[in-house]
Amino acid sequence: MGPQIEPSKAKIRLMIASTLSISALTLAHSIGSEEDLHVVGTISPETRSSDACKDDPDILLVDVDKQRRELLRVIEETQKRCSGVRPIAILHRADDATVRMFLRVGVRGLVMKAGNSTALFDAIRTVHHGHRYLDTGLSDVVMNVIQSGAVSGRNVELTNREQQVLNLIAGGRTYKEIASALTVSVKTVETYRTRIGEKLQLRKRKALVEFAIANGLTN
């Protein structure tokens, strides 16, 4: 007779990320009705991602509300620390900017909050088996994002100074050279660089250069 497997280990293990505890509890209650799904815990932007990894989740289920950027950070940090975890975003609204943001951070499934529970359960099982899932209600939005370029970031507004800094970065200038050109400190340039990266959700210099070229922000 083989070793006994704990029921929770045989199920798909889910971690719920939300900024609203009541929303997380509602989701957990709904998922609890499915025999093959098991919620191992909930996290918020204030939770350390390393704490979530202790529960060894298979799926990170993200309930997306107005605090989108905080939840984007949760996804990125959890993926870095929790080996093999696959994110699914539950969207309250379907617009190009929101979809673009979550595609950039590597979500494997997109589901509409207003949809039925069956779509959510299908998404969890599909993503768990290594595939991607797209809610039928998001087809048009995702096609718009694909056609405009999923990483173009055209809907993001940069200040005039941020555009200047981005232009100089795209021109191959060092932070010291940019500081000299704009008559500011190197630390100030670094601050602008951080803000630009956060707004565009682009971390690497190469990606910023490509964005600047694609959007006509270079001389």
Backbone hydrogen bonds in HBPLUS format (Angstrom, degrees):
<---DONOR---> <-ACCEPTOR-->    atom                        ^
c    i                          cat <-CA-CA->   ^        H-A-AA   ^      H-
h    n   atom  resd res      DA  || num        DHA   H-A  angle D-A-AA Bond
n    s   type  num  typ     dist DA aas  dist angle  dist       angle   num
A0009-LYS N   A0006-GLU O   2.96 MM   3  5.32 130.0  2.22 109.4 122.7     1
A0010-ALA N   A0006-GLU O   3.31 MM   4  6.68 139.5  2.49 150.2 161.5     2
A0010-ALA N   A0007-PRO O   3.14 MM   3  5.33 134.1  2.36 100.8 112.8     3
A0011-LYS N   A0008-SER O   3.35 MM   3  5.28 153.8  2.43  96.7 104.2     4
A0012-ILE N   A0036-ASP O   2.84 MM  24  6.19 168.8  1.85 158.6 155.4     5
A0038-HIS N   A0012-ILE O   2.93 MM  26  5.97 153.7  1.99 168.1 159.6     6
A0058-ASP N   A0013-ARG O   2.75 MM  45  5.09 154.4  1.81 130.6 139.4     7
A0059-ILE N   A0013-ARG O   3.04 MM  46  6.37 160.6  2.08 160.7 164.6     8
A0014-LEU N   A0038-HIS O   2.84 MM  24  6.00 165.6  1.86 150.3 152.7     9
A0040-VAL N   A0014-LEU O   2.79 MM  26  5.78 154.8  1.85 149.5 157.9    10
A0015-MET N   A0059-ILE O   2.90 MM  44  6.27 162.0  1.94 165.1 171.2    11
A0061-LEU N   A0015-MET O   2.79 MM  46  6.02 158.9  1.83 161.6 168.1    12
A0016-ILE N   A0041-GLY O   3.03 MM  25  6.45 166.2  2.05 150.0 151.3    13
A0043-ILE N   A0016-ILE O   2.75 MM  27  6.22 152.9  1.83 155.3 161.2    14
A0017-ALA N   A0061-LEU O   2.79 MM  44  6.04 165.6  1.81 152.5 155.8    15
A0063-ASP N   A0017-ALA O   2.90 MM  46  6.18 164.5  1.92 173.8 177.9    16
A0018-SER N   A0043-ILE O   3.04 MM  25  6.53 156.5  2.10 163.0 165.7    17
A0024-ALA N   A0020-LEU O   3.12 MM   4  6.45 157.2  2.17 151.7 158.2    18
A0025-LEU N   A0021-SER O   2.95 MM   4  6.18 155.8  2.01 148.7 155.0    19
A0026-THR N   A0022-ILE O   3.01 MM   4  6.19 153.0  2.08 142.3 149.4    20
A0027-LEU N   A0023-SER O   3.02 MM   4  6.26 159.7  2.06 149.1 154.1    21
A0028-ALA N   A0024-ALA O   2.93 MM   4  6.13 163.1  1.96 148.4 153.5    22
A0029-HIS N   A0025-LEU O   2.93 MM   4  6.09 155.7  1.99 146.2 152.4    23
A0030-SER N   A0026-THR O   3.06 MM   4  6.29 157.1  2.12 145.9 151.7    24
A0031-ILE N   A0027-LEU O   2.91 MM   4  6.16 163.1  1.94 157.4 161.9    25
A0032-GLY N   A0028-ALA O   2.94 MM   4  6.00 143.6  2.08 141.9 151.8    26
A0033-SER N   A0030-SER O   3.38 MM   3  5.90 164.0  2.40 109.4 114.0    27
A0034-GLU N   A0031-ILE O   2.99 MM   3  5.73 169.9  2.00 126.0 129.3    28
A0037-LEU N   A0034-GLU O   3.30 MM   3  5.54 167.1  2.32 110.8 114.5    29
A0047-THR N   A0044-SER O   2.91 MM   3  5.29 157.2  1.97 116.0 123.3    30
A0051-ASP N   A0048-ARG O   2.93 MM   3  5.47 140.8  2.09 111.8 122.2    31
A0052-ALA N   A0049-SER O   3.11 MM   3  5.20 122.2  2.46  96.2 110.1    32
A0053-CYS N   A0049-SER O   3.28 MM   4  6.65 145.5  2.41 144.0 152.8    33
A0054-LYS N   A0051-ASP O   3.30 MM   3  5.54 145.5  2.42 101.8 110.8    34
A0055-ASP N   A0052-ALA O   3.21 MM   3  5.90 156.1  2.27 115.3 120.9    35
A0056-ASP N   A0053-CYS O   2.95 MM   3  5.12 164.6  1.97 111.1 115.4    36
A0086-ARG N   A0058-ASP O   3.02 MM  28  6.38 153.4  2.09 137.2 143.9    37
A0060-LEU N   A0086-ARG O   2.98 MM  26  5.88 159.6  2.02 124.1 129.7    38
A0088-ILE N   A0060-LEU O   2.84 MM  28  6.16 155.6  1.90 161.2 159.6    39
A0062-VAL N   A0088-ILE O   2.79 MM  26  6.04 177.9  1.80 174.2 174.9    40
A0090-ILE N   A0062-VAL O   2.76 MM  28  5.94 169.5  1.78 167.7 164.7    41
A0064-VAL N   A0090-ILE O   2.96 MM  26  5.78 159.1  2.00 151.8 158.7    42
A0071-LEU N   A0067-GLN O   3.34 MM   4  6.62 153.9  2.41 145.0 152.0    43
A0071-LEU N   A0068-ARG O   3.08 MM   3  5.19 117.0  2.50  97.0 112.2    44
A0072-LEU N   A0068-ARG O   2.85 MM   4  6.15 142.9  1.99 149.2 161.0    45
A0073-ARG N   A0069-ARG O   3.11 MM   4  6.38 153.2  2.18 143.5 149.2    46
A0074-VAL N   A0070-GLU O   3.14 MM   4  6.49 147.6  2.25 137.3 146.1    47
A0075-ILE N   A0071-LEU O   3.01 MM   4  6.31 157.4  2.07 147.2 152.0    48
A0076-GLU N   A0072-LEU O   3.01 MM   4  6.32 167.1  2.03 153.1 156.0    49
A0077-GLU N   A0073-ARG O   2.92 MM   4  6.05 171.1  1.92 155.3 157.8    50
A0078-THR N   A0074-VAL O   2.91 MM   4  5.92 160.9  1.94 148.4 154.4    51
A0079-GLN N   A0075-ILE O   2.98 MM   4  6.10 159.6  2.02 150.3 155.6    52
A0080-LYS N   A0076-GLU O   3.14 MM   4  6.34 146.7  2.26 141.4 150.2    53
A0081-ARG N   A0077-GLU O   3.08 MM   4  6.29 151.9  2.16 147.3 154.2    54
A0082-CYS N   A0078-THR O   2.72 MM   4  5.52 158.4  1.77 152.2 158.0    55
A0085-VAL N   A0082-CYS O   3.37 MM   3  5.87 173.2  2.38 130.0 130.6    56
A0108-ARG N   A0087-PRO O   2.75 MM  21  5.73 164.8  1.77 156.7 159.1    57
A0089-ALA N   A0109-GLY O   2.94 MM  20  6.23 162.7  1.97 157.8 153.2    58
A0111-VAL N   A0089-ALA O   2.96 MM  22  6.30 162.5  1.99 164.8 167.9    59
A0091-LEU N   A0111-VAL O   2.75 MM  20  6.11 154.9  1.81 166.4 170.6    60
A0113-LYS N   A0091-LEU O   2.71 MM  22  5.42 163.8  1.73 152.3 147.2    61
A0099-VAL N   A0095-ASP O   3.11 MM   4  6.32 175.4  2.11 164.7 166.0    62
A0100-ARG N   A0096-ASP O   2.85 MM   4  5.94 162.7  1.88 153.3 158.9    63
A0101-MET N   A0097-ALA O   3.04 MM   4  6.21 159.8  2.08 146.6 151.3    64
A0102-PHE N   A0098-THR O   3.23 MM   4  6.52 161.9  2.26 152.7 156.0    65
A0103-LEU N   A0099-VAL O   2.95 MM   4  6.13 148.9  2.05 152.2 161.3    66
A0104-ARG N   A0100-ARG O   3.09 MM   4  6.25 152.4  2.17 148.3 155.0    67
A0107-VAL N   A0102-PHE O   3.30 MM   5  6.00 166.8  2.32 162.8 161.7    68
A0106-GLY N   A0103-LEU O   3.18 MM   3  5.36 162.5  2.21 107.7 111.7    69
A0133-TYR N   A0108-ARG O   3.00 MM  25  6.54 152.5  2.08 145.2 152.7    70
A0110-LEU N   A0133-TYR O   2.96 MM  23  6.29 149.4  2.06 143.9 152.1    71
A0135-ASP N   A0110-LEU O   2.91 MM  25  6.01 146.2  2.03 157.7 168.5    72
A0115-GLY N   A0112-MET O   3.17 MM   3  5.41 158.6  2.22 106.0 112.6    73
A0121-PHE N   A0117-SER O   2.96 MM   4  6.28 164.5  1.98 160.3 164.1    74
A0122-ASP N   A0118-THR O   2.88 MM   4  6.06 157.1  1.93 149.5 156.2    75
A0123-ALA N   A0119-ALA O   2.92 MM   4  6.09 152.9  1.99 143.1 150.7    76
A0124-ILE N   A0120-LEU O   2.99 MM   4  6.29 159.3  2.04 152.6 157.2    77
A0125-ARG N   A0121-PHE O   3.09 MM   4  6.33 169.3  2.10 151.8 154.0    78
A0126-THR N   A0122-ASP O   2.86 MM   4  5.94 159.7  1.90 150.3 156.8    79
A0127-VAL N   A0123-ALA O   2.94 MM   4  5.99 171.2  1.95 153.3 155.8    80
A0128-HIS N   A0124-ILE O   2.96 MM   4  5.99 155.0  2.02 144.0 151.8    81
A0129-HIS N   A0125-ARG O   3.18 MM   4  6.32 140.1  2.35 137.9 146.4    82
A0129-HIS N   A0126-THR O   3.22 MM   3  5.33 130.2  2.49  96.0 108.3    83
A0131-HIS N   A0126-THR O   3.17 MM   5  5.60 157.8  2.22 148.0 144.6    84
A0130-GLY N   A0127-VAL O   2.97 MM   3  5.20 155.9  2.03 114.3 115.5    85
A0138-LEU N   A0135-ASP O   2.90 MM   3  5.50 165.9  1.92 121.9 126.3    86
A0139-SER N   A0136-THR O   3.39 MM   3  5.50 172.3  2.40 109.3 111.2    87
A0142-VAL N   A0138-LEU O   2.96 MM   4  6.11 171.0  1.97 164.9 167.1    88
A0143-MET N   A0139-SER O   3.00 MM   4  6.18 155.0  2.06 148.3 155.5    89
A0144-ASN N   A0140-ASP O   3.01 MM   4  6.29 150.6  2.10 144.4 152.1    90
A0145-VAL N   A0141-VAL O   3.01 MM   4  6.36 154.1  2.08 148.7 155.8    91
A0146-ILE N   A0142-VAL O   2.88 MM   4  6.14 160.3  1.92 151.4 156.6    92
A0147-GLN N   A0143-MET O   2.91 MM   4  6.07 162.3  1.94 149.4 154.0    93
A0148-SER N   A0144-ASN O   2.98 MM   4  6.14 148.5  2.08 144.9 153.0    94
A0149-GLY N   A0145-VAL O   2.93 MM   4  5.90 120.8  2.28 138.8 153.5    95
A0149-GLY N   A0146-ILE O   3.25 MM   3  5.08 142.1  2.40  93.1 103.9    96
A0152-SER N   A0149-GLY O   3.04 MM   3  5.22 167.3  2.06 120.7 119.4    97
A0156-VAL N   A0153-GLY O   3.07 MM   3  5.61 167.3  2.09 120.8 124.7    98
A0163-GLN N   A0159-THR O   2.93 MM   4  6.21 153.0  2.00 151.1 158.5    99
A0164-GLN N   A0160-ASN O   2.98 MM   4  6.27 147.7  2.08 142.0 151.1   100
A0165-VAL N   A0161-ARG O   2.93 MM   4  6.25 162.4  1.96 152.4 156.1   101
A0166-LEU N   A0162-GLU O   2.90 MM   4  6.08 162.5  1.93 147.6 152.8   102
A0167-ASN N   A0163-GLN O   2.85 MM   4  5.97 154.6  1.92 144.4 151.5   103
A0168-LEU N   A0164-GLN O   3.02 MM   4  6.31 154.9  2.08 148.7 154.7   104
A0169-ILE N   A0165-VAL O   2.88 MM   4  6.15 154.2  1.95 150.7 158.6   105
A0170-ALA N   A0166-LEU O   2.87 MM   4  6.07 162.0  1.90 150.3 155.1   106
A0171-GLY N   A0167-ASN O   3.03 MM   4  6.24 128.8  2.31 131.6 145.3   107
A0173-ARG N   A0168-LEU O   3.11 MM   5  5.63 160.5  2.15 162.7 156.6   108
A0172-GLY N   A0169-ILE O   2.96 MM   3  5.28 159.9  2.00 112.3 116.2   109
A0178-ILE N   A0174-THR O   2.90 MM   4  6.17 155.5  1.96 152.0 159.3   110
A0179-ALA N   A0175-TYR O   2.86 MM   4  6.05 159.0  1.90 148.5 154.2   111
A0180-SER N   A0176-LYS O   3.04 MM   4  6.26 154.6  2.11 143.7 150.2   112
A0181-ALA N   A0177-GLU O   2.97 MM   4  6.17 156.5  2.03 144.8 151.1   113
A0182-LEU N   A0178-ILE O   2.98 MM   4  6.16 149.9  2.08 151.0 158.2   114
A0183-THR N   A0179-ALA O   2.85 MM   4  5.62 111.5  2.33 136.3 151.8   115
A0184-VAL N   A0179-ALA O   2.95 MM   5  4.90 161.0  1.99 138.8 144.5   116
A0183-THR N   A0180-SER O   3.40 MM   3  4.99 150.6  2.49  91.5  99.8   117
A0188-THR N   A0185-SER O   3.13 MM   3  5.16 121.9  2.48  94.4 108.3   118
A0189-VAL N   A0185-SER O   3.16 MM   4  6.56 154.3  2.23 146.5 153.0   119
A0190-GLU N   A0186-VAL O   2.94 MM   4  6.26 156.6  1.99 150.8 157.2   120
A0191-THR N   A0187-LYS O   2.97 MM   4  6.25 146.3  2.08 142.0 151.1   121
A0192-TYR N   A0188-THR O   3.00 MM   4  6.35 157.8  2.05 150.6 155.7   122
A0193-ARG N   A0189-VAL O   2.86 MM   4  6.13 158.5  1.91 151.0 157.7   123
A0194-THR N   A0190-GLU O   2.96 MM   4  6.20 150.9  2.04 143.6 150.7   124
A0195-ARG N   A0191-THR O   3.00 MM   4  6.30 161.4  2.03 150.8 155.5   125
A0196-ILE N   A0192-TYR O   2.88 MM   4  6.11 164.0  1.91 156.8 160.9   126
A0197-GLY N   A0193-ARG O   3.05 MM   4  6.21 162.3  2.08 145.3 150.1   127
A0198-GLU N   A0194-THR O   2.94 MM   4  6.20 153.8  2.01 149.4 156.6   128
A0199-LYS N   A0195-ARG O   2.91 MM   4  6.13 163.0  1.93 153.8 158.2   129
A0200-LEU N   A0196-ILE O   2.98 MM   4  6.12 164.6  2.00 154.1 158.2   130
A0201-GLN N   A0197-GLY O   2.76 MM   4  5.43 119.8  2.12 132.6 147.5   131
A0202-LEU N   A0197-GLY O   3.07 MM   5  4.94 142.0  2.22 132.0 141.1   132
A0208-LEU N   A0204-LYS O   3.18 MM   4  6.56 151.7  2.26 148.3 156.4   133
A0208-LEU N   A0205-ARG O   3.07 MM   3  5.08 116.3  2.50  95.6 111.2   134
A0209-VAL N   A0205-ARG O   2.92 MM   4  6.24 157.1  1.98 155.9 162.3   135
A0210-GLU N   A0206-LYS O   3.00 MM   4  6.26 160.2  2.04 149.7 154.8   136
A0211-PHE N   A0207-ALA O   2.95 MM   4  6.16 152.0  2.03 142.5 150.4   137
A0212-ALA N   A0208-LEU O   2.92 MM   4  6.15 162.4  1.95 151.1 155.3   138
A0213-ILE N   A0209-VAL O   3.01 MM   4  6.26 159.2  2.06 151.9 157.0   139
A0214-ALA N   A0210-GLU O   2.94 MM   4  6.05 165.3  1.96 148.3 152.8   140
A0215-ASN N   A0211-PHE O   3.00 MM   4  6.08 140.8  2.16 148.0 157.6   141
A0217-LEU N   A0212-ALA O   2.80 MM   5  4.78 166.1  1.82 154.9 153.2   142
A0216-GLY N   A0213-ILE O   3.33 MM   3  5.31 169.4  2.34 107.6 108.1   143
